[in-house]
Amino acid sequence: MITVTDLLRNWGSDEALARDVNMHREAVRAWRLRSRIPAAYWSEIVEAATRRGFNDVTVAALADAHAPLAARRRRPAIHPTEPAA
């Protein structure tokens, strides 16, 4: 499965992506370290990727890369079968 880091690696550096999407380098670095890009930036990232010819960076690819994170967050809580005494 493709990851957020895999997608960001297309740019070669946090600085290059930051320039392309007019963001501070530290914001892009945080995305990479957290393996999460806020959805509000996806379309801008896809547009920047298209300008550079990175055809594997799409909204669908971003959604797939974030799917494992979403699944982990939605794990059902474990409840005891009997009430505590």
CYANA upper distance limits for C-alpha pairs under 8 A (distance plus 0.5 A):
  1 MET  CA     64 ASP  CA      8.41
  1 MET  CA     65 ALA  CA      7.80
  2 ILE  CA      6 ASP  CA      6.61
  2 ILE  CA      7 LEU  CA      7.86
  2 ILE  CA     61 ALA  CA      8.03
  2 ILE  CA     64 ASP  CA      7.83
  2 ILE  CA     65 ALA  CA      6.13
  3 THR  CA      7 LEU  CA      6.96
  3 THR  CA     35 SER  CA      8.01
  3 THR  CA     64 ASP  CA      8.47
  3 THR  CA     65 ALA  CA      5.12
  3 THR  CA     66 HIS  CA      7.98
  4 VAL  CA      8 LEU  CA      6.69
  4 VAL  CA     32 ARG  CA      7.40
  4 VAL  CA     35 SER  CA      5.88
  4 VAL  CA     36 ARG  CA      6.99
  4 VAL  CA     37 ILE  CA      8.05
  4 VAL  CA     62 LEU  CA      7.52
  4 VAL  CA     65 ALA  CA      5.97
  4 VAL  CA     66 HIS  CA      7.65
  5 THR  CA      9 ARG  CA      6.46
  5 THR  CA     32 ARG  CA      6.24
  5 THR  CA     35 SER  CA      6.84
  6 ASP  CA     10 ASN  CA      7.72
  7 LEU  CA     56 ASP  CA      8.13
  7 LEU  CA     57 VAL  CA      6.70
  7 LEU  CA     62 LEU  CA      8.32
  8 LEU  CA     12 GLY  CA      8.12
  8 LEU  CA     14 ASP  CA      8.32
  8 LEU  CA     17 LEU  CA      8.21
  8 LEU  CA     32 ARG  CA      7.75
  9 ARG  CA     13 SER  CA      7.54
 10 ASN  CA     54 PHE  CA      7.46
 11 TRP  CA     16 ALA  CA      6.42
 11 TRP  CA     17 LEU  CA      6.33
 12 GLY  CA     16 ALA  CA      7.56
 13 SER  CA     17 LEU  CA      7.28
 14 ASP  CA     18 ALA  CA      6.54
 14 ASP  CA     25 ARG  CA      6.30
 14 ASP  CA     26 GLU  CA      8.45
 14 ASP  CA     28 VAL  CA      6.25
 14 ASP  CA     29 ARG  CA      6.43
 15 GLU  CA     19 ARG  CA      6.67
 15 GLU  CA     24 HIS  CA      8.49
 15 GLU  CA     25 ARG  CA      5.72
 15 GLU  CA     28 VAL  CA      8.38
 16 ALA  CA     20 ASP  CA      6.83
 17 LEU  CA     21 VAL  CA      6.76
 17 LEU  CA     25 ARG  CA      8.45
 17 LEU  CA     28 VAL  CA      7.78
 18 ALA  CA     22 ASN  CA      6.12
 18 ALA  CA     23 MET  CA      5.19
 18 ALA  CA     24 HIS  CA      6.22
 18 ALA  CA     25 ARG  CA      5.70
 18 ALA  CA     27 ALA  CA      8.37
 18 ALA  CA     28 VAL  CA      6.67
 19 ARG  CA     23 MET  CA      6.94
 19 ARG  CA     24 HIS  CA      8.29
 19 ARG  CA     25 ARG  CA      8.43
 20 ASP  CA     48 ALA  CA      6.38
 21 VAL  CA     44 GLU  CA      6.86
 21 VAL  CA     45 ILE  CA      6.97
 21 VAL  CA     48 ALA  CA      7.15
 23 MET  CA     27 ALA  CA      7.23
 23 MET  CA     28 VAL  CA      7.81
 24 HIS  CA     28 VAL  CA      7.41
 25 ARG  CA     29 ARG  CA      6.66
 26 GLU  CA     30 ALA  CA      6.58
 27 ALA  CA     31 TRP  CA      6.91
 28 VAL  CA     32 ARG  CA      6.88
 29 ARG  CA     33 LEU  CA      6.66
 30 ALA  CA     34 ARG  CA      6.44
 31 TRP  CA     35 SER  CA      6.19
 31 TRP  CA     36 ARG  CA      5.63
 31 TRP  CA     37 ILE  CA      5.70
 32 ARG  CA     36 ARG  CA      7.24
 32 ARG  CA     37 ILE  CA      8.34
 36 ARG  CA     66 HIS  CA      7.26
 37 ILE  CA     41 TYR  CA      7.58
 37 ILE  CA     42 TRP  CA      7.86
 38 PRO  CA     42 TRP  CA      7.67
 41 TYR  CA     45 ILE  CA      6.71
 42 TRP  CA     46 VAL  CA      6.62
 42 TRP  CA     59 VAL  CA      6.97
 42 TRP  CA     62 LEU  CA      7.75
 43 SER  CA     47 GLU  CA      6.66
 43 SER  CA     59 VAL  CA      7.45
 44 GLU  CA     48 ALA  CA      6.70
 45 ILE  CA     49 ALA  CA      6.56
 45 ILE  CA     57 VAL  CA      8.43
 46 VAL  CA     50 THR  CA      6.59
 46 VAL  CA     57 VAL  CA      6.39
 46 VAL  CA     58 THR  CA      6.00
 46 VAL  CA     59 VAL  CA      7.21
 47 GLU  CA     51 ARG  CA      6.83
 48 ALA  CA     52 ARG  CA      6.98
 49 ALA  CA     53 GLY  CA      6.56
 49 ALA  CA     54 PHE  CA      5.37
 49 ALA  CA     55 ASN  CA      7.48
 49 ALA  CA     57 VAL  CA      6.63
 50 THR  CA     54 PHE  CA      6.18
 50 THR  CA     55 ASN  CA      6.80
 50 THR  CA     57 VAL  CA      8.27
 56 ASP  CA     61 ALA  CA      7.54
 57 VAL  CA     61 ALA  CA      6.51
 57 VAL  CA     62 LEU  CA      7.52
 58 THR  CA     62 LEU  CA      6.70
 59 VAL  CA     63 ALA  CA      6.61
 60 ALA  CA     64 ASP  CA      6.64
 61 ALA  CA     65 ALA  CA      6.57
 62 LEU  CA     66 HIS  CA      6.75
 63 ALA  CA     67 ALA  CA      6.56
 64 ASP  CA     68 PRO  CA      8.20
 66 HIS  CA     70 ALA  CA      6.96
 67 ALA  CA     71 ALA  CA      6.66
 68 PRO  CA     72 ARG  CA      6.78
 69 LEU  CA     73 ARG  CA      6.88
 70 ALA  CA     74 ARG  CA      6.86
 71 ALA  CA     75 ARG  CA      7.13
